[in-house]
C-alpha cells in the first residue's frame, strides 16, 4: 500500500468517524430508577440532556401533595448541577490530555 492509498483510507475513516459522531448526537438514552420515578436522559455522546422526576420520588406516601412547580424547580436545579459537573470534568479531561500529548492538538482526542 502506497502513501496516497494510506492517506485516502485515513480520510475515509475520518469521515466515517465524523458521521458516527453526528449520528450519536441524535440518539437518546434513558436511565431509570425507583420504578421509573426518576429518569435521566443523555444523548449518544454521553451528554446530559434532561431529568424527569415524578411526584412519588419526592413523597411516596402522598405524591398528590407535590406540586408541579416544586418538581420543575428540582429538575432545573439537578440539571444545572449535572451540567456544571460535566463542564468541570470536560475541562479537567482536556487539561490531562494536553499534558499527556505535550500540548499537541490531536483532532478527535478532546
C-alpha positions as CSV (number, residue, x, y, z in Angstrom):
1,X,0.0,0.0,0.0
2,X,1.5,3.3,-1.0
3,X,1.3,6.6,0.9
4,X,-1.5,8.0,-1.3
5,X,-3.7,5.0,-0.6
6,X,-3.0,5.3,3.1
7,X,-4.0,8.9,3.1
8,X,-7.2,8.1,1.2
9,X,-8.1,5.4,3.7
10,X,-7.3,7.8,6.6
11,X,-9.6,10.4,5.1
12,X,-12.4,7.8,4.6
13,X,-12.0,6.7,8.2
14,X,-12.1,10.3,9.4
15,X,-15.3,10.9,7.5
16,X,-16.9,7.7,9.0
17,X,-15.9,8.8,12.5
18,X,-17.4,12.3,11.9
19,X,-20.6,10.7,10.6
20,X,-20.8,8.4,13.5
21,X,-20.4,11.3,16.0
22,X,-23.2,13.2,14.2
23,X,-25.5,10.2,14.4
24,X,-24.8,9.8,18.1
25,X,-26.0,13.3,18.8
26,X,-29.5,12.3,17.7
27,X,-29.7,9.2,19.9
28,X,-31.3,9.5,23.3
29,X,-30.8,7.0,26.1
30,X,-32.8,7.0,29.3
31,X,-31.7,5.8,32.7
32,X,-34.4,5.0,35.2
33,X,-34.6,4.2,38.9
34,X,-37.2,3.8,41.6
35,X,-39.5,2.0,39.2
36,X,-39.3,4.9,36.7
37,X,-40.0,7.6,39.3
38,X,-36.7,9.3,38.1
39,X,-35.5,9.3,34.5
40,X,-32.2,10.8,33.3
41,X,-31.8,11.4,29.5
42,X,-28.5,11.6,27.7
43,X,-27.6,11.7,24.1
44,X,-25.5,9.1,22.4
45,X,-22.3,11.1,23.1
46,X,-22.9,10.8,26.9
47,X,-24.0,14.4,27.2
48,X,-26.7,15.1,29.7
49,X,-30.0,16.4,28.2
50,X,-32.6,16.3,31.0
51,X,-34.1,14.8,34.1
52,X,-37.7,13.9,34.9
53,X,-38.9,13.4,38.4
54,X,-42.3,12.0,39.3
55,X,-44.1,13.2,42.5
56,X,-43.8,9.7,44.1
57,X,-40.0,10.1,44.1
58,X,-40.3,13.2,46.4
59,X,-43.2,11.9,48.5
60,X,-44.0,8.3,48.1
61,X,-46.7,8.4,50.9
62,X,-48.6,11.2,49.3
63,X,-47.5,12.0,45.8
64,X,-50.5,14.3,45.2
65,X,-49.1,16.7,47.8
66,X,-46.2,17.5,45.5
67,X,-47.0,20.4,43.1
68,X,-45.6,20.6,39.6
69,X,-43.7,23.8,40.4
70,X,-41.7,22.0,43.1
71,X,-40.9,19.2,40.6
72,X,-39.9,21.6,37.9
73,X,-37.6,23.6,40.3
74,X,-35.9,20.4,41.4
75,X,-35.4,19.2,37.9
76,X,-33.9,22.5,37.0
77,X,-31.5,22.6,40.0
78,X,-30.4,19.0,39.4
79,X,-29.9,19.7,35.7
80,X,-27.8,22.7,36.4
81,X,-25.6,20.7,38.9
82,X,-25.1,17.9,36.4
83,X,-24.3,20.3,33.6
84,X,-21.8,22.1,35.9
85,X,-20.1,18.9,36.9
86,X,-20.0,17.7,33.2
87,X,-18.4,21.0,32.2
88,X,-15.8,20.8,35.0
89,X,-15.0,17.2,34.1
90,X,-14.5,18.2,30.5
91,X,-12.1,20.9,31.4
92,X,-10.1,18.5,33.6
93,X,-10.0,15.9,30.8
94,X,-8.8,18.5,28.3
95,X,-6.0,19.6,30.8
96,X,-5.0,16.0,31.3
97,X,-4.9,15.2,27.6
98,X,-2.9,18.3,26.8
99,X,-0.3,17.2,29.4
100,X,-0.3,13.7,28.0
101,X,0.2,14.9,24.4
102,X,2.7,17.7,25.4
103,X,0.2,20.3,24.2
104,X,-0.1,18.8,20.7
105,X,-3.6,19.2,19.4
106,X,-4.8,15.8,18.1
107,X,-8.2,16.1,16.4
108,X,-10.9,14.0,17.9
109,X,-8.9,13.4,21.1
110,X,-10.7,16.1,23.1
